[in-house]
Amino acid sequence: MKRRITILVLLAMQMVFSQTKNKTADALFDKMYYVEAAKSYELSIKNGDTSKEILQRAGDAHYFNTQMENASKWYGKLLTDYPNEVSAEYYFRYAQSLQGIQNYDLAKKWMKNFSEKQKSSDSRAQNFSLKTVTLEDIKKLKPQFLLENLEINSAYSDMGPMFYKGDLVYSTTVDSSYLKTNKYGWNDQPYLNMQLGKISPQQTNVSFKERFGKEITTQYHEACVAFSPDEQTIYFTRNNYNGKLKRDDKGVNNLKIYSATAVESENGSVRWENIKELPFSSDNYSVGQPTVSKDGKKLYFVSDMPGTIGSADIFVVDILGKDKYSNPRNLGEKINTSGREMFPFITDKALYFASDGFLGLGGLDVFESRLNNDVFDSPVNLGAPLNSSMDDFGYIVKEETNKGFVCSNRKTGKGDDDIYSFERSCVQSIDGYVFDAISNKNIAGAIVTIKNNENQKLQETVSRIDGKFEFTENIDCRTPYTIEAAKDNFTTSTKAIVTPEYSGITEVPIGLDPALIERKDGLLKIKIGIIFFDLDKSEVRYDAAIELNKVVLLMTQYPTVVIKIESHTDSRANDQYNLELSDRRAKATRDYIISQGIASERIESAIGYGETQLINNCANGVPCTEAQHQMNRRSEFIITKM
């Protein structure tokens, strides 16, 4: 971020206002002249000043410029010399800077340290705890993007792409000013202005077409635009400038969102008129980076206004028409973190945005939050190569073609921020875990198979010690599959799935019932052989005990299982006699199980039902075979609690 401009900075940086003895460097730092400030702080260090404040500022000056090698150097010394005196924020920045130089092993250590040190109210503490998602999980995501650097990129900053009438509007610090060239003190470059690029037929490249928006161009920054669905209204980000540059009481010139209306001439050219500051903009905080929903009813944007969770959050307002808007609403903690959420882009299906508050590969990473019934799902990192160890942001896409553009300041680019075209393929992965459906414990060593719609086996794997499994080969999107899990002493289980229409990981948990368990008529029953009793007797015979011992074994293996015993007869003999006999046999069965060491409270009841619950038509007076009568002579062991 050596030349990163205001459009990012004012909505990006969590500033540190500690002062040092180097007043010259502090003045440069406070003006955001980080390159010169870094040189001045490093001179102080060379001259022997290694105070906490100097090391913080030296690290910050490089960090805010994405000079991660130097940032990690000074943060490392800071945390070595003052481990108990610095805030958790510096643990976070050190981890981020280590990611920036791809030292992921050490970064992982400091992420954990940050998570442990930071207060629980900071959402990054949980996101960086590595308890649910790890760096390895993100690094092993299957690549789904093919990127190409555009010919319009310069040695300076090119960013903020947006579709417009089949072309691409973007912002650049290359001098495209209609006015006298002005330089921005941060980097001695011209301010950001907008240009129009022609997208190639393959949508893989963009060539310069013409300057864009003469009427909305000032001598300061204009960037990050959005259009209404009919492209008659433009929303754009600009410095707080209306003939005069305005600053807040801290001397900061904040960003604002403005709108303008298109007026077409007979030759097809467009003028932008009726330029207005949006009513939720302010002199006291920044708003910027707008994006409009496809139905034109909502405007999403980034701000550090009151109510912000972190350094910069994504907000939304309803577009009510006639230059009226609802009050801004924070998208909440599912999307916003204690870090930075920036550069939103909304479609009918998802919200795409950049963040450093969720675990990523370094700096800002691009995340996707799927939209289901107006509710955003948990954000998912889109992985490499879209994301890198540097800042990746400004993602826009046409989902019908899966082609779009993204910005990055990765080292392989032409200059500072570059715009890349991308084509996204739909890549699915299937993983999951196998567990005991009774105890919920993980099952290792289960054979897990994936089959296609024709029941052909595609892949086979084995669940690990934690019960988890994954299929390593590519899985198609929008496709039905069957997952089968098998393990000795368990009943084989299958689960039918249809993979989503978008890239991601489909998790498939599969529960296996012990072989002695069967699911029947909505009940869980212990499956054993027939319990035989002597004629007119209720004493447990030796052969019956063998079967009942299976019940004892299962209840021993699963000490939380509670059962009830039901005993039934066929319809032969007197109804009352059968009722009483079956009840004696149920209670004899219960007593035997208790005698084998099972606690009495684990048998909820033991009741005989005689011939009142026949499972076929063999009622009184109906001629049936012996086999048909035998179906009714049964004992059932029904699981009521697990």
N, C-alpha and C positions, 0 to 999 in steps of 0.2 A: 504494500500500500504506500510505496514511496511517494507517489504523487496523488494519492487519493484525495478527492475534492470534497467540498462542503456537503454535497448531497448525501454522502455517506457519513461523514464525520459527525455532523450535528445530530444525526439519528443513530449513531453507532457507539459512541465512546462514553464509558462510565468514567468521568474525569476524576482525577485525584488532585486535590488542591493544597497538599502539604508543600510548604515553602522550604527552600534550601538557603545556604549562604551565598550561592551563586545567583545573584539577582538578575544578571544579564540573561542567563540561561532560563530562569523562571519566567522572565518577560517573554522570551521567544516561545517557551512552552505554552504559556497562557494564550498566546496568539495562534497557537497550533502550528508554529513553524518548527516542526519536530526534527527535521534534518539538522538544522543549525543548532537547535537546543541540544540534541544528542552529542554533537561535537563539543559543545561547551561543557556539558556534564562530564564527559569522558576526560576532558582536560583537567577538571577538578579532581577526578579519581586518580589521574596520573600524578597530580601534585599532592596526593596523600589523603584527600577527603573521601573516605569510604563510609560515610555516615549512612544510616538507613534511608534517609530522605534522598540523598544523592543517588544511591543505587536504585531506589524505586523510580525516580524520575528518568534515569538513564535507561532502565528497562522499558518504562512506559513510552519514552520517545521513540524507541525502535519498534515496540509492540504496535503502537498506533500507526506505524508506517509499514507494518507487516515485514519488518526486517527481523525475522524470527531467530536467526542464528545469533545476532547481537543481543536480542531481547533475552533469549535463553541464557546467554553468558552472564548478563548482569542480574537477572532473576535468580539464577543458580547461586551466585555469590551472596545475594541478598538473603536467600533462605538458609544458606550455610552459616552466615554471620549473625543473622537475627531470626532464628527459627521460631521463637516464641513471641516476637514483638510485632510481626506483620499480620495483617488481616488475611482471612482465608481467600480473599480475592486474588492475592498474589500466588497462592497455590494454584488457583484456576488458570491465571495467566501464564504461569510457568509451564503447566501441563499443555496449554494451547500452543505455546511457543515451541515446545518439544515436538508436538505433533507437526508443527510447521516445517521442522527439519527432518521429519519422518523418524524420529527416535521414539517409536511407539512403545517400546518396552518400558523406558523410563517415564514416558508420559502416563502410562497406565498406573504406575506407582503413585505419581503425584495427583492423578485423578482420584484415587482412593484416599490419599491424604486430604485432599480438598473436601471430599464427601464426609470424612470423619470430623474435620475441623469446622466445617460450615454449619451454621444453625439450620435446623430442620425446615424453617420457613423458606429457605432458598431452594427452589425447585431443582436447581442444578445439582444439589447435593444428592438427590435421588437419581437423577438422570445420569450422573457420572459415577455412581456407586459401583457400577459393573455387576450388579446383582441380577439384572434381568437381561440387558443387552450389553455385549462386550465389544471392544474394538475388533476382536477376531471375527465376531458375527458380521460386522459391517464390512470388513476387508474381504470376507469370503462370499459376499453377495455376488451373484452371477452378473457379469457386465451386461447391460441392456441398452447402452448408448454408444453411438458412433459419432464422434465430434470432428468438426473441421473448422480451422481458423479462417475468418473472413478476410477478403482482400481490402475491405474498408478500414481495417485496424491500422493504427499508427503506432509510433513509438511512445505516445502519450496515453491518455485515458479515453476509451471508447466503451460506452455502456448504455443501459436503459432502453433496450429494444422494445418496440411495440408494433403490432400489425396495424396497417392503415391502407385501405383500398387496394389490397393485394401487394402493397409495398411495405417497407420497414422504416419506421421513424426511430432514430437513435440519437444519442447525445455524444458529443466529442469535445475535447479540449483543443483539437486542431483549430487554428484560427479561421472561423467561419463567420465572424462578426460582421453585421451590417454597419456597425458603428465603429468609432475609433477603437483600435485594439487596446483592451485593458488586460493587465496581468494580475493574476491571483497571487497574493503574497506567499501562500504556502509553498508553491512550486515554481513560481515565475512562468506559469503557463497562462494562455488565455482562459477565460471562464468558459464553462460548459454552454454550448448552444446546440440546437437540434438540426439534424439533416435528414434527408429522405433518401433511402436506398432502394434499388431495384432488386428484388429477389429473383434468383435464377430459376429457370423452369424446374430444375431438380430440387429446388429449395435448399441447396447446400452452400450457396454463396450469395453475397450481396455486393453490388457495385454502386458507387456514388451516383445519385441522380440529380439532386438539387438541394439547395438550402431549404429549410422548412420553417414556417411560422415567423416570417419577418415581423408581423404585427405584434407578436407576443415576445419578441426578442428584446432583451435589455442588455446593459453593459455588465450584468452579473449572471448568475447561474440560472439556466432553465433546463430541466431534465425530467425523466421519469414521467411519462405521459400515459393517459388512458382515454378511451373514446366511448361515447354512448353507442349502443347497438346500431343506430342508424348513422353513426360517424358524423353527426351534425354538431356534437358538443365535444370539446376537448377539455380534459382535466390535466393540469401540469404542475410540477413543483418548481418553485422559484424562491430565491432569497426574498426576505421581507423588504420589498422595494416597490415604491409607488412614486417615482420621481426623486425619492430620497431614501437612502438606506437607513432602516430603523434598527435599533438595538434594544435589548432588554436592560434591566438594571445591573446586570453583570457584564454588560458590554458585548453580549452575544447577539449576532444577527441570526435570528431563527428562520426556519423555512416555512413556507405557506403553500397551500394548494389554491390554484386559481382555475377558473373555467372561462371558456370563450366559445362563441357560436360561429359556425361556418356560414359564409355567404359566397355562393358560387357565381362567377361571372359567365358571360355567354361563351367565352372560349374554354370554359371548364376549370379555370384556375380558382383557387379558394382563398378568400381572405378570412381572417379570424377577428371577429368584432365582439363587442359587449363583454370585455374582459372584466371579470369580477373575482374578488377574493371570497372563498367559501366561508360561510359564517362561523364554522367551528375552528378556523385558523386563529392564531393569537400572536401578539407581540412577545408573549412570555414563554412560549414553548413552540416546538417544531411539529409540523404535520407535513407529510409528503408521501411519495411513492404510491399513487392511487391505482386502483384497478376496479373495473365495473363488472357486475354480474351480467350474464348473457341476456337476462330479461330486462336489464336496465333499471332495476328497482333498488339495488344496493351498491354502495361505494365503500370499498375497503381501503384502508390507508395505514400508514405507520406514524406513531407519535410517541413523545415522551410527556404527554399532558398528564395532569393529575389523574390518579387512578391507574397509572401504568405500573405493571408488576415488576418489570426489570428496567434495563437501560432504554429499550425501545420495544413497544408492543404493537400488535396489529389490532386495529379498531374497525368498526363498521357503522355506517349511517344508512338510513333509508332515504332514497331519493323521492321526495314528495311532489316534485314538479314546481315550475315557476320559481326557481332558485330557492326552494325550501327543502330543508333536510331535518331529519330527526336528530335528537341528541346522540353523540357518539357512544357506542357500546364496546367495551373491551371483549375480545373473543374468549377470554377466560384462560384458566390455567392448563387446559388440555393443549392449547396452542401456544400461549405465551409463557415464558419462563423468566427467571431472574436475570437472564442474559439479554441477547438482542434477537428480536424477530423482525425481519425486514423483507422488502421487495416481494409483496404478495402478488399472486396472479390467480384469479378465480375463474373456474369453468363450471359447466353444469355438473361435473363429476367430482371435482376435487379442488382443494386450495393448495397451491404450491408456494413455498416461501423459503427464505434463507434464515438460518439460525446458528448461533454458537451456544445456545442454552441446552441443546440436546447433544448426546454423544455423537461425535462425528470424526472425520478424518483430519480436521484442523481448520482453524478460522471459521468462516461461515460455510455451512454445508446446505445444500438444497434438500428440502423435505417435502413429502406429499401427505396430505391429509384427505382421505376419501370422504365424500359428502353423501350421507345416507339419511333421507327424510329430513333434510335441513339440519342434520347433526354431523359435526366433524368427527371422524375417527382419530385415533391416536396417530400422530405424525410418524412417518416411516422415512428413514434415510435412504436416498436413491442410489447410494454407493458410487464406487469408481466405475468408469472414468469421468462421470459427470462431476463428481466431487473429488477434490484433491486435498493436499496438505495446506493449501492456501485458501483464499476467499473465493467462493463460488456462489453466484447470486443472479438475480434478474432473469429467472427462468420463465419463458413463455412458450406455449405449445398450441398447435391445432390438433386436438385429440382425434379428429376423424382421419388424419394422416399420420399421427404420432411423430410429426416433425415440428421443430421449433428452434429457439435460440436461447443461449445462456451466456452469462458473463463470468470471467475468471481472471485473476491476476497471477495464475500459475507461471512458473519460471520458464515454461516452454513457449510462452506467448511472444508476441512481437514487441510489446512495450509494457505499459502499466496494466490497466484493465483492458481486456480484449473481449470481443463478442465472438462466440462460436455458434455455428449451426449444429444441430444434432438430429439424428433419427433414432427413435426409440423402438426397440423390438419388445414384444411381449414375452417375458421370461418368467416362468413359474417354477417354484420349488415346492416340494412337499416334504414336510418333516412332521414329527409328532412324538408321542410317547405311548408306551404300553403299560397298563397298570392293572392291578387286581381289582376287579369291580366290587368286591366285598370289603377289602381292607383299605383300598386306595393306595396301596404300596406299589412302588415301581417294580416292573418285571424285567429282569435282564435275560438275555439269551432267547428271546422270542423271535421266531422267523416271521419277518414282515415282507409281504409281497404286494406289488402293485400290478393290476391287470387292466387292460383296455376294455372297451365296450363289447369286444368279441370274446372276452374272457381269456385273452392271451396274456401270459406272464411277461411283463416288460422288464422288471427289475426285482431283485430280492436282496434284503439286508437283514441284519441281526440287531436287536435292541441292545444298547450298552448297559453298563452297570446302573445308570440312572434311569433306565427305561426308555431313553430317547433313541430315535432312529431318524434317518434322512435318506432320501433318494438323490444320488449325485448327478444323474443325467437330467437333461432338460425335460421339462414337462410342458405340454401345450396348454395355452390359455383356452377358456371356454370349452373345455373337454371333459366328458364323464370318465371317471376311473373308479375302480374298486380296490380298496386296501384290505388285505387279509392278514391277520396275526394269529400265529399258532405256537403253542408251548405245551410240553408234556404236563399232564395232570390238570390241564385247563381245557375248556371248550373253545374251539376255534371260532374267531369272531371276524365278521366282515363289515365294512362300512363303505357305502356308495357316496361319492362326492362329485361335484362339478367345479372345476377350477374357475376362478373369476376371469373377467375379461381384461384385467389389467395385471401388470407385473407385480410380483410379490411372493410371499411365502404363505402357503396354505398349511396350517397346523391341524393335524388329525390325531386327536387322542383316541385310543382304542382300549376299552376295558374288557378284560377276559374273566369269565366266570370259572371258578374251580370246577373240575370235572364232576364233582358230586352235586353241583347246583344246576337246576333247570328253571327256566322262566316259562311259566304256563298260566294262561288265563289272567295275566297281569300280576301274578304272584311269583315270589321266589320260593322254590321248594328244594329240600334236600332229596337227592335222587338215590334211592337204594332199591334192593330187590324186595320181593314179596315177604312180608312178615307172617309166618305160619304159626298157628296155635292148634293144639289138640282139640278134638271135638268137645264143645261145651266147656272148654277150659280157657283161662286167661293167664296162665303161667308162661313166662318167656322161655321158649325152647332153645336148645343149643344152636340150631341152625338160624333161629331168629336173632339170637345174640350176635352172631357173626355180622348180620346186616346192621343191627343197631350200633355195633361198634364203629361203623362208618360214620354214623351221626356223631358219636362221641369224638371221633378223630377230627371231624370238621369243626366241631364246637371248641375243641382244644386248640386247633390252629387259628381260629378266629374268636378270641375271647370276648368280643363285644356282641357276638351274635345271640339273639334271643329268638326262641321258636315257640310255636304252639303245635300240639299234637292232636290230630283228628283221626279217629278210627271209624271204619265203615264196614257194613256187611252187605250180602246180597239180599234179595227179597224173600228167599225161602225161610221158612219158620215164622213163628208169631212175631208181629211188629214190635210189641213191647219187650219180648224176649231178646230180639236182636238189638234193641236200643240199650238194654241193660248189659248184655254181653259185650257189646262194642265199647261201652263206657268202662267196664272193668279192664278190658284189654288196653285201652288208651292209658289208664292210670298205671297198669302194670308196666307198660312201656316206659312211662315217665319215671317210675321208681327204679327201673333198671338203669336208665341213663344217669340218674342221680347217684346210683350206687357205684358208677364208674368214675366219680369225681367231678361231675358237672354240677355247679351250684343250682339249687332248686329255683332261685329267682330268675334263672335264665330260661326256665320253661314257663311261659306265660299261662298256659292252660293245657289240660289233657281231657278231651271230651269225646265221647262216643256218640255217633249220630245214627247208628243202626242202618236202616234202609231208607232214610229220609233224603239222602243226597245221591241217588243213583246217577251214574254217568252214561247210562244207555236206557233203552226202553224195557229192560227186563224187570218190570214191576210184578206185583202179585197177579198170578193167573196167566201171565204171558209166557208162552213156551220159549225157552232159550237154551243154547248149548252150555256145556260146562265152562267153556272158554269165555262165553259172554257173561255168565254169572261171576267168574273169577275176576273180571274187570272191576266189579263193584266191591269185591272183598279187598280192601286196601287200607293201609295206614299212611297218612300224609304228615310230613314235617315241614311246616310253613314258617319261613323266616319273617319275623315281624320287626326286628331291629337289627342293624348292622354296626 
